[in-house]
Amino acid sequence: MNWSPDWGLRARMLLTVGLLAGLYAVFIGVLLTVNAGLLTIILVMGLFMLGQLFFSDRLALYSMGARAVSEE
């Protein structure tokens, strides 16, 4: 089977990663503006990353209006 690259998917993934990086940069900038310490910035960004990791599937389903169903 010959798989051809999906350039549209790659572009959307690159856009998503870029927007997330920009969002994280804004949050770090805000924390630096309020004179938060380095440990506080690392802790807050770590919590954001964990939240993104654990809740990304639910956020994607919610944004599309879908819901998880059981086999019943």
C-alpha positions, 0 to 999 in steps of 0.5 A: 500500500502506498501512503501519500502525505497529507499536507493539509493535516500537516499544516493544521497540526503546525498551526495548532502547535504554533498557536499553543506555543503563542498562548504559552508565551502570552501566559509566561509574559503575564507571569513575568509582568506580575514578577512571578518567580521562576519556580511559580512560572514552571509550576503554572506552565506544568499544570497547564501542560498536564491539563492539556494532556488529560483533558484534550480528548474531552475538549475536542469532543465538546468543541464538536458537539459530540459525546462519549457513549457506551456499547449499550 
